[in-house]
Amino acid sequence: MSIVAVVAGVALAIASLLTTFRLLDGPGSLDRLVALDTLIAVAMCGLAVWAAYSGDTTIVPSIVALSLVSFIGSIAVARFRVRD
């Protein structure tokens, strides 16, 4: 299990670096919003990998809360960003 966790951690670290580059270098605000959503999804996956590796189930509510906050934030920004 530890080898799988290490491989998943390395893959998530690479994904977060690429997403951070896109977040900082995005040409538009909607591109940055998508990059931020992706970065939050990678963070949630990292928390899930840690929960599976450690066997700690108390992390699951924080993953759910993070997903809800991310969803509400994305909807709010997209609603005010889209032209009528």
KEKE-3310 file (N, C-alpha, C; in steps of 0.2 Angstrom, whole numbers, plus 5000, padded with zeros to 4 digits):
npx = (5004:5010:5018:5010:5003:5014:5017:5005:5005:5016:5012:5001:5008:5015:5004:4999:5009:5009:4996:4997:5006:4997:4987:4994:4998:4988:4978:4965:4952:4943:4950:4959:4950:4946:4958:4960:4949:4953:4965:4960:4953:4964:4969:4959:4960:4973:4970:4962:4970:4979:4970:4966:4979:4983:4972:4963:4947:4942:4945:4936:4924:4930:4934:4922:4917:4926:4924:4911:4912:4921:4913:4902:4909:4914:4902:4897:4907:4907:4894:4894:4904:4900:4893:4877)
npy = (4994:5006:5009:5012:5023:5032:5033:5039:5051:5057:5058:5067:5078:5082:5085:5096:5105:5108:5113:5124:5132:5135:5142:5154:5158:5160:5166:5172:5176:5166:5155:5155:5152:5139:5132:5134:5127:5114:5113:5113:5101:5092:5094:5088:5075:5072:5073:5062:5051:5052:5049:5035:5029:5031:5026:5034:5040:5052:5062:5063:5071:5084:5083:5083:5095:5104:5101:5106:5120:5124:5121:5130:5142:5142:5143:5155:5164:5161:5165:5179:5182:5179:5186:5194)
npz = (5000:5003:4992:4982:4988:4988:4974:4970:4977:4971:4958:4961:4966:4954:4946:4953:4953:4939:4937:4946:4938:4927:4934:4938:4926:4917:4904:4905:4916:4918:4914:4924:4935:4932:4933:4947:4952:4948:4955:4968:4967:4966:4978:4986:4982:4986:5000:5001:4997:5008:5018:5015:5016:5029:5036:5042:5045:5049:5040:5030:5031:5030:5017:5010:5014:5008:4995:4993:4996:4986:4975:4977:4977:4964:4956:4960:4955:4942:4939:4940:4931:4918:4904:4902)
capx = (5000:5014:5021:5004:5003:5020:5016:4999:5008:5021:5007:4997:5012:5016:4998:4998:5014:5007:4990:4999:5008:4992:4984:4998:5000:4982:4977:4959:4950:4939:4955:4962:4945:4946:4964:4959:4945:4958:4970:4956:4952:4970:4970:4955:4963:4978:4967:4959:4975:4981:4965:4967:4985:4983:4966:4959:4941:4939:4946:4931:4920:4934:4934:4916:4916:4930:4921:4905:4915:4923:4907:4898:4913:4914:4896:4897:4912:4905:4888:4896:4908:4897:4889:4870)
capy = (5000:5012:5011:5015:5030:5036:5035:5043:5057:5060:5061:5073:5084:5085:5089:5102:5110:5110:5117:5131:5136:5137:5147:5160:5161:5159:5172:5175:5175:5160:5150:5154:5149:5132:5130:5134:5121:5109:5113:5111:5094:5089:5094:5084:5069:5071:5071:5055:5047:5051:5045:5028:5027:5031:5023:5039:5042:5058:5067:5063:5077:5089:5083:5085:5102:5107:5101:5111:5127:5125:5121:5136:5148:5142:5145:5162:5168:5160:5169:5186:5183:5178:5192:5193)
capz = (5000:5004:4986:4979:4991:4985:4967:4969:4980:4966:4953:4963:4966:4948:4944:4957:4950:4932:4938:4948:4933:4923:4938:4938:4919:4913:4900:4907:4923:4918:4914:4931:4939:4930:4936:4954:4953:4947:4961:4974:4966:4967:4985:4989:4980:4991:5007:5000:4997:5015:5022:5013:5018:5036:5038:5046:5042:5051:5035:5025:5031:5027:5009:5008:5015:5003:4988:4993:4996:4979:4970:4978:4974:4956:4953:4961:4951:4935:4938:4940:4926:4912:4902:4900)
cpx = (5004:5017:5016:5003:5008:5019:5010:5001:5012:5016:5003:5001:5014:5010:4997:5003:5011:5000:4992:5002:5003:4988:4988:4999:4993:4980:4970:4957:4946:4944:4958:4956:4945:4953:4963:4954:4949:4962:4966:4954:4958:4971:4965:4957:4968:4976:4965:4964:4978:4976:4965:4973:4985:4977:4962:4953:4938:4941:4941:4927:4924:4934:4928:4915:4920:4927:4915:4907:4917:4918:4903:4902:4914:4908:4895:4901:4909:4898:4889:4900:4905:4892:4882:4869)
cpy = (5006:5014:5014:5022:5034:5038:5040:5050:5061:5062:5067:5079:5087:5088:5095:5108:5113:5115:5124:5135:5139:5143:5154:5163:5161:5166:5175:5173:5168:5154:5149:5151:5141:5129:5130:5128:5115:5108:5111:5103:5090:5088:5089:5076:5067:5069:5064:5050:5046:5048:5037:5025:5026:5027:5027:5041:5048:5064:5068:5069:5083:5089:5085:5092:5106:5107:5106:5118:5128:5125:5128:5142:5148:5145:5153:5166:5167:5164:5176:5187:5183:5184:5190:5193)
cpz = (5000:4997:4982:4981:4988:4978:4966:4972:4975:4960:4954:4964:4959:4945:4947:4954:4943:4933:4941:4943:4929:4927:4938:4931:4914:4910:4902:4914:4923:4918:4921:4936:4938:4933:4944:4956:4953:4953:4967:4973:4968:4975:4989:4987:4985:4998:5006:5000:5004:5019:5021:5016:5026:5039:5043:5043:5044:5046:5030:5025:5029:5019:5007:5008:5010:4996:4988:4993:4989:4974:4971:4975:4967:4953:4954:4956:4944:4934:4937:4934:4919:4910:4900:4893)
residu = (MET:SER:ILE:VAL:ALA:VAL:VAL:ALA:GLY:VAL:ALA:LEU:ALA:ILE:ALA:SER:LEU:LEU:THR:THR:PHE:ARG:LEU:LEU:ASP:GLY:PRO:GLY:SER:LEU:ASP:ARG:LEU:VAL:ALA:LEU:ASP:THR:LEU:ILE:ALA:VAL:ALA:MET:CYS:GLY:LEU:ALA:VAL:TRP:ALA:ALA:TYR:SER:GLY:ASP:THR:THR:ILE:VAL:PRO:SER:ILE:VAL:ALA:LEU:SER:LEU:VAL:SER:PHE:ILE:GLY:SER:ILE:ALA:VAL:ALA:ARG:PHE:ARG:VAL:ARG:ASP)
# end
